[in-house]
Amino acid sequence: MAEFLCPEGYYALYQTNAKTKHGEHGNALLSRWPVVSHGHEDMSDHRFEQRGLLHAELKVGRRKVHVIVLHLGLIAGSRGRQVEQMLRFIEREIPSTAPVIVAGDFNDWGGKLRPMLNRHGFQDFVGERALTYPSRLPLTQLDYVYCRGLKPAGLEIPRGRIWWRMSDHLPLIAEFKV
């Protein structure tokens, strides 16, 4: 699906997290900037939910920007542990001065993970209503985009039948000032 949705001239990355009898699911990133490198880390907290983290390093002009795409678990305790694991990954794999974007389905009803991410220097698009779930009639925000070392410039949520036919979440398009 990432390749199908990828506009001409963009780069598509996809990493499978789980295979089921009905197909598979994972994380995807579409970028207008060239991909320098990419990797994956298993973030499964228990055997009933396979989760992962997709990490890409992008070349944005003369700078490198790290992007992490993830899908956190359905259980609140799992989400907290997965964010802690992601923060350890960032500390281990990404220079402390490098700009970082973290985006995905946080399954975070009410923004309860925001304070933990804020303590580690990450900010999101606070004040912008990013209602993405359910896609047919968005009532709440489960999907977030956080950044460190960048300034959020705008957030767009495409709407329409094509989107809710593809997913139960609407997509987020985030812009930043480098």
Secondary structure, 3 states (H helix, E strand, C coil): CHHHHCCCCCEEEEEEEEEECCEEEEEEEEECCCEEEEEEEECCCECCECCEEEEEEEEECCEEEEEEEEECCCCHHHHHHHHHHHHHHHHHHCCCCCCEEEEEECCCCCCCCHHHHHHCCCEECCCCCCCCECCCCCCECCEEEEEECCEEEEEECCCCHHHHHHCCCCCCEEEEEC
